Amino acid sequence: MTMPAYSPSVFSEIELEKYAEVLLWGLSVARKGKFKKSDLVLVRYDVEALPLAEAVTGLLHEMGRIPVVRAKPSCRMEYDFYKHANNKRITYEIPGENELYSQLNGLVHILGPSSRTHLFTIDPEQMTMHTKSLRPLRVILNRREELGDFGSTLGIYPTEGLASLAGLSLGEYTEQVRKACKLPDGTPVTQWKLFQKDAREIVNWLNGLDIQTLRLQSKRADLLLSLGERRTWVALTGRNIPSFEFYTSPDWRTVEGVYYADQATFAAGARVQGVRLEFRMGEALDITAAEGQPSAHNQLVMDQGSNKVGEFALVDKRFSPINRFMANTLYDENYGGEHGSCHLALGQSYSNAYAGDPASLDADRKRILGFNSSALHWDLVNTEDKRITATLPGGEKRTLYENGQFTL
């Protein structure tokens, strides 16, 4: 039975059903183990994303799963939390959270915030403190994911607030989401499976090259890094819908040179743009931003790993239809546009970039191999025309990426 949501949807009922199917397909891809009847799946959503959350929850019930439904705090609630909280309340461990996370088999996270800047006047140290306090829960989920007991996926629901920040109308913003998620196609899940085949071909090509080092060159960036031992390239993991990125987690100790992110982003409630990072011996020693410099600096000093690289990724413009700034990392890190894009993330590495069983990758092994650890994972996107050159065994140089696409 169809019941009305509390607010009208930007999508038709059929589109909501298709979107829910795509998200739950992504969830099944994201988990190494298979889902079973009565598995626990947390559905976490922003209030404005209720129509999509309802569609996802309904489909989970049809599948015989057990949805645990939780609305996220509204922007007002989040603001009041920080405005009136002391250190104890900011870091307080909610009873039952550890128990729930230790039994979760899945998470569908639907972003649909009405604002990205409502915390601009809040002390960034408070937000950093809260972020760090949540790390034990992320550790639980990361470990369950490595063991194949958990998977998660992330999607976005268009809102007036996001559209306004992106400089788009709500209709224009929604159309970007429709195209990126392949909703106009008759069978979007089938279209995603077809892209999955293309992605595997490129991943196999990249992994077969035995890349020693990568050099990124664009108008304002010149960066050198080594993939490191036991690394693999990864694509379309199901963790994000949409996802057009091909990424790895390089050995953070090898990063040298200058990286520049021209795409705007948000940090601690502030817009940050024109970020320039200078790396020496794997550490970002200096960060400047044309806009949002204080917030950019606070990101860099969050913890011991926040000034080190956790991810390097490339997006081929032939696959990604996203060609507008979307004021949300999920879409902006998958930007196709005229020149494709790349992004570098400061902070936490991804264990699925380990060429082996992630379950065997304990803290000591990660440290030896140069996988970074941090409460931060901050994606910084470069949309400039660029060339990526690989050094192969024996010293051969090969262009991997040029004119916004792989050279395969």
Buried (B, 14 or more C-beta within 10 A) or exposed (E): EEEEBEEEBBBEEEBBBBBBBBBBBBBBBBBBBEBEEEBBBBBBBBBBBBBBBBBBBBBBEEBEBBBBBEBBEBBEEBBEBBEEBEEEEBEEEEEEEEEBBBBBBBBBBBBBBBBBBBBBEBEBEBBBBBBBBEBEBBEBBBBBBBEBBBBBBBBBBBBBBBBBBBEBEBEEBBBBBBBBBBBEBEEBBEBBEEBBEBBEEBBEBBBEBEBBBBBBBBEEBBBBBBBBEBBBBBBBBBBBBBBBBBBBBBBBBBBBBBBBBBBBBBBBBBBBBBBBBBBEEBBBEBBEBEEBBEBBBBBBEBBEBBBBBBBBBBBBBEBBBBEBBBBBBBBBBBBBBEBBBBBBBBBBBBBBBBEEEBBEBEEEBBEEBBBBBBBBBBBBBBBBBBBBBBBEEEEEEEEBBBEBBBEE
